[in-house]
Amino acid sequence: INSRIRSKLFDDTPPVPQGRAIFRAVIENSKAEDASKGGDIKLPPNKDDQTLMCLRDPKKIVAFLPVSNEATYWAATIHKDANERLAKDGAEAKELLLSAEYEMYPELQKMVELTPPEKIFYNHLKQLEPLATWVNRRVVLMGDAAHAMIPAAGQGVGMAVEDAQQLAVS
């Protein structure tokens, strides 16, 4: 989304804030499994290794995605204007996610408890306006530089691979 090539050769319009922020991290499955034993909260990953989306509040969406047999990615969004301050660090982000504001997501709160603060990433979500073309002379944009997606969609790398495949057969 902050591609220097895109801004120099295609369009230097800055990304547009989406009025949301995202908090995310990856946690070892063994920690989640240990925390689930004997508890009333069943933590992801689930048995089918599928993405689990939770929508109990339309302004706060939570997702859990298995990234391997050893790890699960968790993400939580919140409505925040670009001018609203986010957490100053991972500890403050963790405090927010463990507050009453997210208590309708006990699965998330348990995963956050198990996540070291320095492993929690967060930022305001932004998007880029679509380009008329991804080609400028001998330069082709691919992946997020061409069509940025929000991190929780989990599509950035997949789209880059599809872009490369299309370029190879063109």
DSSP file with accessible surface (Angstrom, degrees, kcal/mol):
  #  RESIDUE AA STRUCTURE BP1 BP2  ACC     N-H-->O    O-->H-N    N-H-->O    O-->H-N    TCO  KAPPA ALPHA  PHI   PSI    X-CA   Y-CA   Z-CA
    1    1 A I              0   0   61      0, 0.0   147,-0.1     0, 0.0   126,-0.0   0.000 360.0 360.0 360.0 -20.3    0.0    0.0    0.0
    2    2 A N        +     0   0  130     12,-0.1     2,-0.2     4,-0.0   143,-0.1  -0.122 360.0 161.8-111.0  36.7    3.0    2.3    0.4
    3    3 A S     >  -     0   0   33      1,-0.2     4,-1.9   141,-0.1     5,-0.1  -0.385  30.5-160.3 -64.9 123.3    4.7    1.2   -2.8
    4    4 A R  H  > S+     0   0  207     -2,-0.2     4,-2.1     2,-0.2     5,-0.2   0.861  93.5  53.7 -69.2 -37.3    7.3    3.7   -4.0
    5    5 A I  H  > S+     0   0   89      2,-0.2     4,-2.9     1,-0.2     5,-0.5   0.943 108.3  49.3 -63.3 -46.4    7.2    2.4   -7.5
    6    6 A R  H  >>S+     0   0    7      1,-0.2     5,-2.3     2,-0.2     4,-2.2   0.940 113.3  46.1 -58.5 -46.7    3.4    2.8   -7.7
    7    7 A S  H  <5S+     0   0   54     -4,-1.9    -1,-0.2     3,-0.2    -2,-0.2   0.849 118.1  42.5 -70.0 -30.4    3.6    6.4   -6.4
    8    8 A K  H  <5S+     0   0  176     -4,-2.1    -2,-0.2    -5,-0.1    -1,-0.2   0.898 128.6  23.6 -80.6 -41.6    6.5    7.3   -8.8
    9    9 A L  H  <5S+     0   0   54     -4,-2.9    -3,-0.2    -5,-0.2    -2,-0.2   0.631 134.2  18.0-103.1 -15.8    5.3    5.7  -12.0
   10   10 A F  T  <5S-     0   0   46     -4,-2.2     2,-0.3    -5,-0.5    -3,-0.2   0.734 120.2 -17.0-121.8 -65.1    1.6    5.3  -11.7
   11   11 A D      < -     0   0   42     -5,-2.3    -1,-0.2     2,-0.1    -2,-0.1  -0.937  36.7-162.6-156.1 125.3   -0.3    7.4   -9.1
   12   12 A D        +     0   0  127     -2,-0.3    -5,-0.1    -4,-0.1    -4,-0.0   0.233  46.8 133.3 -99.0  17.6    1.0    9.3   -6.1
   13   13 A T        -     0   0   69      1,-0.1   116,-0.1   116,-0.1     3,-0.1  -0.478  60.0-119.8 -64.8 128.9   -2.4    9.7   -4.5
   14   14 A P        -     0   0   94      0, 0.0    -1,-0.1     0, 0.0   113,-0.1  -0.295  35.7 -85.5 -69.8 156.8   -2.0    8.7   -0.8
   15   15 A P        -     0   0   29      0, 0.0   113,-0.2     0, 0.0   -13,-0.0  -0.277  43.9-123.3 -58.7 148.1   -3.9    5.8    0.7
   16   16 A V  E     -A  127   0A  54    111,-3.4   111,-2.2    -3,-0.1    -3,-0.0  -0.833  22.4-118.7 -99.6 125.3   -7.5    6.7    1.9
   17   17 A P  E     -A  126   0A  63      0, 0.0   109,-0.3     0, 0.0    64,-0.0  -0.324  15.8-155.2 -60.7 144.2   -8.3    5.9    5.6
   18   18 A Q  E     -     0   0A  68    107,-2.7   108,-0.1     2,-0.3     3,-0.1   0.365  37.9-112.0-102.5  -0.5  -11.2    3.4    6.0
   19   19 A G  E    S+     0   0A  18    106,-0.4    61,-1.2     1,-0.3     2,-0.3   0.722  87.3  93.9  76.0  18.4  -12.3    4.5    9.5
   20   20 A R  E     - B   0  79A  57    105,-0.4   105,-3.1    59,-0.3    -2,-0.3  -0.963  55.8-156.2-137.9 157.8  -11.2    1.2   11.0
   21   21 A A  E     -AB 124  78A   0     57,-2.8    57,-2.0    -2,-0.3     2,-0.4  -0.903  11.1-146.4-128.2 159.1   -8.1   -0.1   12.7
   22   22 A I  E     -AB 123  77A   0    101,-2.6   101,-1.7    -2,-0.3     2,-0.4  -0.980   7.0-164.7-131.5 141.3   -6.8   -3.6   13.0
   23   23 A F  E     +AB 122  76A   1     53,-2.6    53,-2.6    -2,-0.4     2,-0.3  -0.975  25.3 164.3-117.7 138.3   -4.9   -5.4   15.8
   24   24 A R  E     +AB 121  75A  52     97,-2.8    97,-3.2    -2,-0.4     2,-0.3  -0.996  13.3 159.2-157.1 157.1   -3.3   -8.8   14.9
   25   25 A A  E     - B   0  74A   3     49,-1.9    49,-2.8    -2,-0.3     2,-0.4  -0.964  32.9-117.4-164.3 170.0   -0.8  -11.4   15.9
   26   26 A V  E     - B   0  73A  76     93,-0.3     2,-0.4    -2,-0.3    47,-0.2  -0.974  29.4-168.8-118.8 135.0    0.3  -15.0   15.4
   27   27 A I  E     - B   0  72A   7     45,-2.9    45,-2.6    -2,-0.4     2,-0.2  -0.941  28.7-105.1-125.7 146.7    0.2  -17.4   18.4
   28   28 A E  E >>  - B   0  71A 107     -2,-0.4     4,-1.4    43,-0.2     3,-0.6  -0.497  24.2-136.1 -68.0 134.4    1.5  -20.9   18.7
   29   29 A N  H 3> S+     0   0    6     41,-2.6     4,-3.0     1,-0.2     5,-0.2   0.843 101.9  64.1 -61.2 -33.3   -1.2  -23.5   18.6
   30   30 A S  H 3> S+     0   0   56     40,-0.4     4,-2.4     1,-0.2    -1,-0.2   0.893 101.8  50.0 -61.1 -36.7    0.3  -25.4   21.6
   31   31 A K  H <> S+     0   0   77     -3,-0.6     4,-2.0     2,-0.2    -1,-0.2   0.923 112.5  46.6 -65.9 -42.7   -0.4  -22.4   23.8
   32   32 A A  H  X S+     0   0    1     -4,-1.4     4,-1.5     2,-0.2    11,-0.3   0.913 112.6  49.8 -66.1 -40.8   -4.0  -22.1   22.6
   33   33 A E  H  X S+     0   0   99     -4,-3.0     4,-1.1     1,-0.2     3,-0.2   0.926 110.4  49.7 -65.3 -42.2   -4.5  -25.9   23.1
   34   34 A D  H  < S+     0   0  100     -4,-2.4     3,-0.5    -5,-0.2    -1,-0.2   0.910 110.6  50.5 -62.3 -39.4   -3.1  -25.8   26.6
   35   35 A A  H  < S+     0   0   28     -4,-2.0    -1,-0.2     1,-0.2    -2,-0.2   0.792 107.0  55.6 -70.4 -25.4   -5.3  -22.9   27.5
   36   36 A S  H >< S+     0   0   15     -4,-1.5     3,-1.8    -3,-0.2    -1,-0.2   0.731  79.7 108.8 -79.0 -23.8   -8.4  -24.7   26.2
   37   37 A K  T 3< S-     0   0  155     -4,-1.1     3,-0.1    -3,-0.5     4,-0.0  -0.368  98.6  -7.5 -61.6 121.8   -7.9  -27.8   28.4
   38   38 A G  T 3  S+     0   0   92      1,-0.2    -1,-0.3    -2,-0.2     2,-0.1   0.464 110.0 118.7  74.7   2.1  -10.6  -27.9   31.1
   39   39 A G  S <  S-     0   0   47     -3,-1.8    -1,-0.2     2,-0.2    -3,-0.1  -0.483  70.6-128.1 -98.1 167.7  -11.8  -24.5   30.2
   40   40 A D  S    S+     0   0  156     -2,-0.1     2,-0.6    -3,-0.1    -1,-0.1   0.471  90.5  78.1 -91.4  -1.5  -15.2  -23.3   29.1
   41   41 A I        -     0   0   46     -6,-0.2     2,-0.7    -5,-0.1    -2,-0.2  -0.929  69.3-152.5-111.2 116.7  -13.8  -21.4   26.1
   42   42 A K        -     0   0  146     -2,-0.6    -9,-0.1    -5,-0.0    65,-0.1  -0.798  20.0-151.9 -86.9 115.3  -12.7  -23.5   23.1
   43   43 A L        -     0   0    4     -2,-0.7    -7,-0.1   -11,-0.3    65,-0.0  -0.643  22.5 -80.2 -89.9 147.4  -10.0  -21.6   21.4
   44   44 A P  S    S+     0   0    6      0, 0.0     2,-0.1     0, 0.0    28,-0.1  -0.312  88.6  85.3 -62.7 160.5   -9.1  -21.8   17.7
   45   45 A P  S    S-     0   0   20      0, 0.0    -2,-0.1     0, 0.0     6,-0.1   0.428  72.3-152.4 -76.6 147.7   -7.7  -23.4   15.7
   46   46 A N    >   -     0   0   52      4,-0.4     3,-1.6    -2,-0.1     6,-0.0  -0.299  29.3 -97.5 -81.9 174.4  -10.7  -25.6   15.2
   47   47 A K  T 3  S+     0   0  193      1,-0.3    -1,-0.1     2,-0.1     0, 0.0   0.815 121.9  52.8 -64.1 -29.6  -10.6  -29.2   14.1
   48   48 A D  T 3  S-     0   0  113      2,-0.1    -1,-0.3     1,-0.0     3,-0.1   0.435 103.2-127.8 -88.5   1.3  -11.2  -28.5   10.5
   49   49 A D    <   +     0   0   85     -3,-1.6     2,-0.3     1,-0.2    -2,-0.1   0.900  59.4 146.0  52.5  43.2   -8.4  -25.9   10.2
   50   50 A Q        -     0   0  115     15,-0.1    -4,-0.4     1,-0.0    -1,-0.2  -0.762  57.9 -93.9-107.2 158.0  -10.9  -23.4    8.8
   51   51 A T        -     0   0   76     -2,-0.3     2,-0.5    14,-0.1    14,-0.2  -0.464  37.0-151.8 -66.8 137.0  -11.0  -19.6    9.2
   52   52 A L  E     -C   64   0A  60     12,-2.7    12,-2.3    -2,-0.2     2,-0.4  -0.967  10.8-170.2-115.5 118.6  -13.3  -18.6   12.1
   53   53 A M  E     -C   63   0A 117     -2,-0.5     2,-0.5    10,-0.2    10,-0.2  -0.924   3.4-162.6-107.5 136.3  -15.0  -15.2   11.8
   54   54 A C  E     +C   62   0A   8      8,-3.3     8,-2.2    -2,-0.4     2,-0.4  -0.981  12.6 174.2-120.3 126.6  -16.9  -13.8   14.8
   55   55 A L  E     +     0   0A 114     -2,-0.5     6,-0.1     6,-0.2    -2,-0.0  -0.783  25.7 136.8-133.4  85.7  -19.3  -10.9   14.3
   56   56 A R  E    S+     0   0A 124      4,-0.5    -1,-0.1    -2,-0.4     5,-0.1   0.459  80.4  32.0-104.9  -8.1  -21.1  -10.2   17.6
   57   57 A D  E >  S-C   60   0A  36      3,-0.7     3,-2.2    -3,-0.1    -1,-0.3  -0.924  76.0-141.3-148.1 119.7  -20.8   -6.4   17.2
   58   58 A P  T 3  S+     0   0  105      0, 0.0     3,-0.1     0, 0.0    -1,-0.0   0.712 103.4  53.3 -61.5 -16.3  -20.9   -4.9   13.7
   59   59 A K  T 3  S+     0   0  124      1,-0.2    20,-0.7    20,-0.0     2,-0.4   0.514 110.4  49.9 -93.2  -5.6  -18.2   -2.4   14.7
   60   60 A K  E <   -C   57   0A  24     -3,-2.2    -3,-0.7    18,-0.2    -4,-0.5  -0.936  67.1-178.6-136.7 112.1  -15.8   -5.1   16.0
   61   61 A I  E     -     0   0A  51     -2,-0.4    16,-2.6    16,-0.3     2,-0.4  -0.911   6.1-165.3-113.3 138.5  -15.0   -8.1   13.8
   62   62 A V  E     -CD  54  76A   0     -8,-2.2    -8,-3.3    -2,-0.4     2,-0.3  -0.949   6.5-177.4-124.6 141.4  -12.7  -10.9   15.0
   63   63 A A  E     -CD  53  75A   3     12,-2.5    12,-2.3    -2,-0.4     2,-0.4  -0.990  13.7-163.1-139.9 148.2  -11.1  -13.6   12.9
   64   64 A F  E     -CD  52  74A   2    -12,-2.3   -12,-2.7    -2,-0.3    10,-0.2  -0.999  13.9-178.7-128.9 126.6   -8.9  -16.6   13.5
   65   65 A L  E     - D   0  73A  30      8,-2.8     8,-3.3    -2,-0.4     2,-0.3  -0.987  26.2-129.7-129.7 124.3   -6.9  -18.2   10.6
   66   66 A P  E     - D   0  72A  36      0, 0.0     6,-0.2     0, 0.0     3,-0.1  -0.556  23.3-179.9 -69.5 129.4   -4.7  -21.2   10.8
   67   67 A V        -     0   0   85      4,-2.1     2,-0.3     1,-0.4     5,-0.2   0.572  67.0 -20.7-105.1 -14.7   -1.4  -20.4    9.2
   68   68 A S  S    S-     0   0   49      3,-1.4     3,-0.4     1,-0.0    -1,-0.4  -0.943  78.9 -81.9-169.4-177.7    0.3  -23.8    9.7
   69   69 A N  S    S+     0   0  126     -2,-0.3     3,-0.1     1,-0.2   -20,-0.0   0.701 129.6  43.7 -70.1 -16.5   -0.1  -26.8   11.9
   70   70 A E  S    S+     0   0  132      1,-0.1   -41,-2.6   -41,-0.1   -40,-0.4   0.551 113.8  41.5-104.9 -11.2    1.9  -24.9   14.6
   71   71 A A  E     -B   28   0A  16     -3,-0.4    -4,-2.1   -43,-0.3    -3,-1.4  -0.982  51.3-158.6-146.4 152.3    0.3  -21.4   14.5
   72   72 A T  E     -BD  27  66A   1    -45,-2.6   -45,-2.9    -2,-0.3     2,-0.4  -0.991  16.5-141.4-129.5 136.4   -2.9  -19.4   14.3
   73   73 A Y  E     -BD  26  65A  37     -8,-3.3    -8,-2.8    -2,-0.4     2,-0.4  -0.807  18.8-167.5 -93.1 131.6   -3.3  -15.8   13.2
   74   74 A W  E     -BD  25  64A   0    -49,-2.8   -49,-1.9    -2,-0.4     2,-0.3  -0.937   6.3-179.3-118.7 148.0   -5.8  -13.7   15.1
   75   75 A A  E     -BD  24  63A   2    -12,-2.3   -12,-2.5    -2,-0.4     2,-0.4  -0.997   9.0-171.5-144.8 145.7   -7.2  -10.3   14.1
   76   76 A A  E     -BD  23  62A   0    -53,-2.6   -53,-2.6    -2,-0.3     2,-0.3  -0.997   8.8-158.9-138.5 131.3   -9.6   -7.8   15.6
   77   77 A T  E     -B   22   0A   8    -16,-2.6   -16,-0.3    -2,-0.4     2,-0.3  -0.775   8.2-176.9-107.8 158.6  -10.9   -4.7   13.9
   78   78 A I  E     -B   21   0A   7    -57,-2.0   -57,-2.8    -2,-0.3     2,-0.5  -0.983  35.7-103.9-148.5 145.5  -12.5   -1.6   15.5
   79   79 A H  E     +B   20   0A  93    -20,-0.7     2,-0.3    -2,-0.3   -59,-0.3  -0.662  54.6 153.1 -73.1 120.8  -14.0    1.6   14.1
   80   80 A K        -     0   0   45    -61,-1.2   -61,-0.1    -2,-0.5   -62,-0.1  -0.938  40.8-127.4-150.0 125.5  -11.4    4.4   14.5
   81   81 A D    >   -     0   0   94     -2,-0.3     3,-1.9   -62,-0.1   -63,-0.0  -0.401  32.2-110.4 -67.9 155.1  -11.0    7.5   12.4
   82   82 A A  T 3  S+     0   0   46      1,-0.3    -1,-0.1    -2,-0.1     4,-0.1   0.774 119.1  54.2 -60.2 -26.3   -7.5    8.1   11.1
   83   83 A N  T 3  S+     0   0  141      2,-0.1     2,-0.4     0, 0.0    -1,-0.3   0.568  87.6  97.4 -86.7  -6.9   -7.1   11.0   13.4
   84   84 A E  S <  S-     0   0   80     -3,-1.9     2,-0.1     1,-0.1    -4,-0.0  -0.665  83.2-112.8 -81.3 135.5   -8.0    9.0   16.5
   85   85 A R        -     0   0  157     -2,-0.4     2,-0.1     1,-0.1     3,-0.1  -0.403  27.6-154.6 -68.8 136.8   -5.0    7.7   18.3
   86   86 A L        -     0   0   20      1,-0.2    -1,-0.1    -2,-0.1     7,-0.0  -0.341  46.2 -55.3 -92.6-174.2   -4.3    4.0   18.4
   87   87 A A        -     0   0   14      1,-0.1    -1,-0.2    -2,-0.1     3,-0.1  -0.274  41.3-136.9 -61.0 148.1   -2.3    2.3   21.1
   88   88 A K  S    S-     0   0  150      1,-0.1     2,-0.3    -3,-0.1    -1,-0.1   0.729  81.4  -9.2 -79.7 -21.4    1.1    3.6   21.8
   89   89 A D  S  > S-     0   0   65      1,-0.1     4,-2.1    32,-0.0     5,-0.2  -0.945  83.7 -82.2-161.2 178.1    2.6    0.1   22.0
   90   90 A G  H  > S+     0   0   11     -2,-0.3     4,-2.8     1,-0.2     5,-0.2   0.841 122.6  57.2 -61.8 -33.4    1.7   -3.6   22.2
   91   91 A A  H  > S+     0   0   51      2,-0.2     4,-2.3     1,-0.2    -1,-0.2   0.923 109.2  44.9 -65.3 -42.0    1.0   -3.4   25.9
   92   92 A E  H  > S+     0   0   48      2,-0.2     4,-2.1     1,-0.2    -2,-0.2   0.883 112.8  51.4 -69.7 -36.9   -1.6   -0.7   25.4
   93   93 A A  H  X S+     0   0    0     -4,-2.1     4,-2.4     2,-0.2    -2,-0.2   0.934 110.2  49.7 -62.3 -43.8   -3.1   -2.6   22.5
   94   94 A K  H  X S+     0   0   39     -4,-2.8     4,-1.7     1,-0.2    -2,-0.2   0.918 108.1  53.5 -61.6 -42.2   -3.4   -5.7   24.6
   95   95 A E  H  < S+     0   0  146     -4,-2.3     4,-0.5     1,-0.2    -1,-0.2   0.915 109.3  48.7 -59.6 -43.4   -5.0   -3.7   27.4
   96   96 A L  H >< S+     0   0   38     -4,-2.1     3,-1.3     1,-0.2     6,-0.3   0.942 111.3  48.9 -61.7 -47.4   -7.7   -2.4   25.0
   97   97 A L  H 3< S+     0   0    0     -4,-2.4    -1,-0.2     1,-0.3    -2,-0.2   0.755 112.3  48.9 -68.3 -22.8   -8.4   -5.9   23.6
   98   98 A L  T 3< S+     0   0   61     -4,-1.7    -1,-0.3    -5,-0.2    -2,-0.2   0.478  95.2 100.9 -92.7  -1.2   -8.7   -7.3   27.1
   99   99 A S  S X  S-     0   0   41     -3,-1.3     3,-1.8    -4,-0.5     4,-0.2  -0.178  94.8 -94.8 -78.4 173.9  -11.1   -4.5   28.2
  100  100 A A  G >  S+     0   0   66      1,-0.3     3,-1.5     2,-0.2     4,-0.3   0.760 116.8  77.5 -60.0 -23.3  -14.9   -4.7   28.6
  101  101 A E  G 3  S+     0   0   82      1,-0.3    -1,-0.3    -5,-0.2     3,-0.2   0.793 106.2  31.0 -59.2 -27.3  -15.1   -3.2   25.0
  102  102 A Y  G X  S+     0   0    0     -3,-1.8     3,-2.3    -6,-0.3     7,-0.3   0.205  82.3 114.2-115.0  15.4  -14.2   -6.7   23.7
  103  103 A E  T <   +     0   0  131     -3,-1.5    -1,-0.1     1,-0.3    -2,-0.1   0.729  66.4  70.5 -65.7 -17.2  -15.7   -8.9   26.4
  104  104 A M  T 3  S+     0   0   62     -4,-0.3    -1,-0.3     1,-0.2     3,-0.1   0.571  95.4  60.0 -73.2  -3.9  -18.3  -10.3   23.8
  105  105 A Y    <>  +     0   0    0     -3,-2.3     4,-2.4     1,-0.1    -1,-0.2  -0.618  58.7 161.9-120.0  71.7  -15.3  -12.1   22.3
  106  106 A P  H  > S+     0   0   49      0, 0.0     4,-2.2     0, 0.0     5,-0.2   0.844  76.3  58.9 -62.5 -29.2  -13.9  -14.4   25.0
  107  107 A E  H  > S+     0   0   27      2,-0.2     4,-2.1     1,-0.2     5,-0.1   0.933 108.5  44.8 -63.3 -44.5  -12.0  -16.4   22.4
  108  108 A L  H  > S+     0   0    0     -3,-0.2     4,-3.0     2,-0.2     5,-0.2   0.943 111.0  52.9 -62.8 -47.4  -10.1  -13.3   21.3
  109  109 A Q  H  X S+     0   0   32     -4,-2.4     4,-2.4    -7,-0.3    -1,-0.2   0.884 108.9  49.8 -60.7 -35.9   -9.4  -12.2   24.9
  110  110 A K  H  X S+     0   0   65     -4,-2.2     4,-1.5     2,-0.2    -1,-0.2   0.933 112.1  47.6 -67.7 -42.1   -8.0  -15.6   25.7
  111  111 A M  H  < S+     0   0    0     -4,-2.1     4,-0.4     1,-0.2    -2,-0.2   0.907 111.8  50.8 -64.2 -40.1   -5.7  -15.5   22.6
  112  112 A V  H >< S+     0   0    0     -4,-3.0     3,-1.4     1,-0.2    -1,-0.2   0.911 105.5  56.0 -64.5 -41.6   -4.7  -12.0   23.5
  113  113 A E  H 3< S+     0   0  100     -4,-2.4    -1,-0.2     1,-0.3    -2,-0.2   0.876 109.3  47.7 -55.8 -36.6   -3.8  -13.0   27.0
  114  114 A L  T 3< S+     0   0   47     -4,-1.5    -1,-0.3    -5,-0.1    -2,-0.2   0.518  96.3  89.9 -83.3  -6.5   -1.5  -15.6   25.5
  115  115 A T  S <  S-     0   0    1     -3,-1.4     5,-0.1    -4,-0.4   -88,-0.1  -0.813  79.5-124.9 -98.5 124.5    0.2  -13.2   23.1
  116  116 A P    >   -     0   0   40      0, 0.0     3,-2.2     0, 0.0     4,-0.3  -0.415  25.0-121.4 -61.8 140.0    3.3  -11.2   24.2
  117  117 A P  G >  S+     0   0   41      0, 0.0     3,-1.7     0, 0.0   -24,-0.1   0.848 110.5  60.5 -53.9 -36.8    2.6   -7.5   23.8
  118  118 A E  G 3  S+     0   0  142      1,-0.3   -27,-0.0   -28,-0.1   -28,-0.0   0.637  99.5  58.2 -69.5 -10.0    5.6   -7.1   21.5
  119  119 A K  G <  S+     0   0  112     -3,-2.2     2,-0.6     2,-0.0   -93,-0.3   0.439  83.0  98.8 -95.7  -3.2    4.0   -9.6   19.0
  120  120 A I    <   -     0   0    7     -3,-1.7     2,-0.3    -4,-0.3   -95,-0.2  -0.788  55.5-167.7 -91.3 120.4    0.8   -7.5   18.6
  121  121 A F  E     +A   24   0A 127    -97,-3.2   -97,-2.8    -2,-0.6     2,-0.3  -0.818  10.5 172.4-104.6 148.4    0.7   -5.4   15.5
  122  122 A Y  E     +A   23   0A  61     -2,-0.3     2,-0.3   -99,-0.2   -99,-0.2  -0.996   6.6 149.7-156.1 148.1   -1.8   -2.6   14.8
  123  123 A N  E     -A   22   0A  58   -101,-1.7  -101,-2.6    -2,-0.3     2,-0.2  -0.962  47.9 -86.6-168.0 163.6   -2.5    0.1   12.4
  124  124 A H  E     -A   21   0A  37     -2,-0.3     2,-0.3  -103,-0.2  -103,-0.3  -0.575  49.3-117.5 -73.7 141.9   -5.3    2.2   10.8
  125  125 A L  E     +     0   0A   3   -105,-3.1  -107,-2.7    -2,-0.2  -105,-0.4  -0.669  38.5 175.3 -84.9 138.3   -6.7    0.5    7.7
  126  126 A K  E     -A   17   0A  93     -2,-0.3     2,-0.3  -109,-0.3  -105,-0.0  -0.919  13.5-154.2-136.3 160.4   -6.3    2.3    4.4
  127  127 A Q  E     -A   16   0A  77   -111,-2.2  -111,-3.4    -2,-0.3     2,-0.4  -0.933  11.6-131.7-134.3 161.0   -7.1    1.6    0.8
  128  128 A L        -     0   0   22     -2,-0.3     3,-0.1    20,-0.3    -2,-0.0  -0.883  29.3-112.0-108.8 142.9   -5.8    2.7   -2.6
  129  129 A E        -     0   0   92     -2,-0.4  -116,-0.1     1,-0.1    -1,-0.0  -0.472  46.6 -96.2 -67.7 143.0   -8.1    3.8   -5.4
  130  130 A P        -     0   0  111      0, 0.0     2,-0.3     0, 0.0    -1,-0.1  -0.281  37.0-129.7 -61.8 146.4   -8.0    1.3   -8.4
  131  131 A L        -     0   0   29     15,-0.4     3,-0.1     1,-0.1  -120,-0.0  -0.697   8.2-132.4 -93.6 151.4   -5.6    2.1  -11.2
  132  132 A A  S    S+     0   0  116     -2,-0.3     2,-0.3     1,-0.2    -1,-0.1   0.834  93.6   9.3 -69.3 -32.2   -6.7    2.1  -14.9
  133  133 A T        -     0   0   78      1,-0.0    -1,-0.2    13,-0.0     7,-0.0  -0.990  52.7-153.4-146.4 152.9   -3.6   -0.1  -15.7
  134  134 A W  S    S+     0   0   91     -2,-0.3     7,-2.8    -3,-0.1     2,-0.4   0.253  77.5  84.6-104.7   6.8   -0.9   -1.9  -13.7
  135  135 A V  E     +E  140   0B  74      5,-0.2     2,-0.4  -125,-0.0     5,-0.2  -0.940  44.2 171.1-118.4 133.6    1.6   -1.6  -16.6
  136  136 A N  E >   -E  139   0B  39      3,-2.6     3,-2.1    -2,-0.4     2,-0.3  -0.895  69.5 -59.9-139.6 103.3    3.9    1.4  -17.3
  137  137 A R  T 3  S-     0   0  195     -2,-0.4    -1,-0.0     1,-0.3     0, 0.0  -0.397 123.4 -12.1  56.5-111.8    6.4    0.6  -20.1
  138  138 A R  T 3  S+     0   0  239     -2,-0.3     2,-0.5    -3,-0.1    -1,-0.3   0.202 118.2  95.0-103.9  16.6    8.4   -2.4  -18.7
  139  139 A V  E <   -E  136   0B  50     -3,-2.1    -3,-2.6  -130,-0.1     2,-0.4  -0.920  49.7-174.3-112.5 131.3    7.1   -2.1  -15.1
  140  140 A V  E     -E  135   0B  57     -2,-0.5     2,-0.3    -5,-0.2    -5,-0.2  -0.990  17.4-139.7-123.2 126.5    4.1   -4.2  -13.9
  141  141 A L        +     0   0    7     -7,-2.8     2,-0.3    -2,-0.4    -7,-0.1  -0.634  26.1 179.3 -80.4 144.2    2.6   -3.8  -10.5
  142  142 A M    >   -     0   0   76     -2,-0.3     3,-1.1     4,-0.0     4,-0.4  -0.941  41.6  -1.3-138.8 163.4    1.6   -6.9   -8.6
  143  143 A G  T >> S-     0   0    4     16,-0.3     4,-2.5    -2,-0.3     3,-1.1  -0.230 125.6  -7.0  61.6-142.4    0.1   -7.8   -5.2
  144  144 A D  H 3> S+     0   0   65      1,-0.3     4,-0.6     2,-0.2    -1,-0.2   0.776 130.1  63.5 -62.4 -27.8   -0.7   -5.0   -2.8
  145  145 A A  H <4 S+     0   0   19     -3,-1.1    -1,-0.3     2,-0.2    -2,-0.2   0.867 114.2  34.3 -64.3 -31.9    1.0   -2.3   -5.0
  146  146 A A  H <4 S+     0   0    2     -3,-1.1   -15,-0.4    -4,-0.4    -2,-0.2   0.875 142.6   3.0 -87.8 -43.4   -1.6   -3.1   -7.6
  147  147 A H  H  < S-     0   0   33     -4,-2.5    -2,-0.2   -17,-0.1    -1,-0.2  -0.609  76.5-154.8-150.2  81.0   -4.7   -3.8   -5.5
  148  148 A A     <  -     0   0   26     -4,-0.6     2,-0.3    -3,-0.2   -20,-0.3  -0.293  11.2-165.0 -63.6 139.4   -4.1   -3.5   -1.8
  149  149 A M        -     0   0   71    -22,-0.1   -23,-0.1     1,-0.0     7,-0.1  -0.894  30.4 -94.4-121.8 155.1   -6.4   -5.5    0.5
  150  150 A I    >   -     0   0   54     -2,-0.3     3,-1.5     1,-0.1     4,-0.5  -0.370  38.5-118.4 -65.7 146.7   -7.0   -5.2    4.2
  151  151 A P  G >  S+     0   0   45      0, 0.0     3,-1.4     0, 0.0     5,-0.1   0.845 110.0  61.2 -58.1 -35.6   -4.7   -7.5    6.2
  152  152 A A  G 3  S+     0   0   24      1,-0.3   -77,-0.1     2,-0.1    -2,-0.0   0.731  90.8  69.1 -67.9 -18.5   -7.6   -9.5    7.7
  153  153 A A  G <  S-     0   0   41     -3,-1.5    -1,-0.3     1,-0.1    -3,-0.0   0.775  89.9-149.2 -70.3 -23.2   -8.7  -10.6    4.2
  154  154 A G    <   +     0   0   51     -3,-1.4     4,-0.3    -4,-0.5    -2,-0.1   0.797  63.3 112.8  63.5  28.1   -5.6  -12.7    4.0
  155  155 A Q     >  +     0   0   88     -5,-0.4     4,-2.9     2,-0.1     5,-0.3   0.520  38.4  93.7-109.7  -9.4   -5.5  -12.2    0.2
  156  156 A G  H  > S+     0   0   18      1,-0.2     4,-1.9     2,-0.2     5,-0.1   0.944  94.0  36.2 -54.8 -55.2   -2.3  -10.1   -0.4
  157  157 A V  H  > S+     0   0  120      1,-0.2     4,-2.4     2,-0.2    -1,-0.2   0.920 116.7  54.7 -66.9 -41.1    0.1  -12.9   -1.1
  158  158 A G  H  > S+     0   0   31     -4,-0.3     4,-2.4     1,-0.2    -1,-0.2   0.917 108.9  47.6 -59.1 -42.6   -2.5  -15.0   -2.9
  159  159 A M  H  X S+     0   0   40     -4,-2.9     4,-2.7     2,-0.2   -16,-0.3   0.885 109.2  54.0 -67.7 -36.2   -3.3  -12.1   -5.3
  160  160 A A  H  X S+     0   0   32     -4,-1.9     4,-2.5    -5,-0.3    -2,-0.2   0.915 109.2  48.5 -63.7 -40.3    0.4  -11.5   -5.9
  161  161 A V  H  X S+     0   0   94     -4,-2.4     4,-2.4     2,-0.2    -2,-0.2   0.926 112.3  48.3 -65.3 -43.6    0.8  -15.2   -6.9
  162  162 A E  H  X S+     0   0  110     -4,-2.4     4,-2.6     1,-0.2    -2,-0.2   0.913 110.7  51.7 -62.0 -41.6   -2.2  -14.9   -9.2
  163  163 A D  H  X S+     0   0   20     -4,-2.7     4,-2.5     1,-0.2    -2,-0.2   0.933 110.4  48.4 -58.6 -46.3   -0.8  -11.7  -10.7
  164  164 A A  H  X S+     0   0   43     -4,-2.5     4,-2.5     2,-0.2    -2,-0.2   0.904 110.6  50.9 -62.8 -40.5    2.5  -13.5  -11.4
  165  165 A Q  H  X S+     0   0  103     -4,-2.4     4,-1.7     2,-0.2    -1,-0.2   0.931 111.1  48.0 -63.5 -44.1    0.8  -16.4  -13.0
  166  166 A Q  H  X S+     0   0  111     -4,-2.6     4,-0.8     1,-0.2    -2,-0.2   0.906 111.8  50.3 -63.6 -40.1   -1.2  -14.1  -15.3
  167  167 A L  H >< S+     0   0   87     -4,-2.5     3,-0.7     1,-0.2    -1,-0.2   0.913 107.8  54.0 -64.5 -39.4    1.9  -12.3  -16.2
  168  168 A A  H 3< S+     0   0   84     -4,-2.5    -1,-0.2     1,-0.2    -2,-0.2   0.849 113.0  41.5 -64.8 -34.8    3.7  -15.5  -17.0
  169  169 A V  H 3<        0   0   97     -4,-1.7    -1,-0.2    -5,-0.1    -2,-0.2   0.513 360.0 360.0 -92.7  -4.0    1.0  -16.7  -19.4
  170  170 A S    <<        0   0  122     -4,-0.8    -3,-0.0    -3,-0.7    -4,-0.0  -0.459 360.0 360.0 -80.8 360.0    0.5  -13.3  -21.0
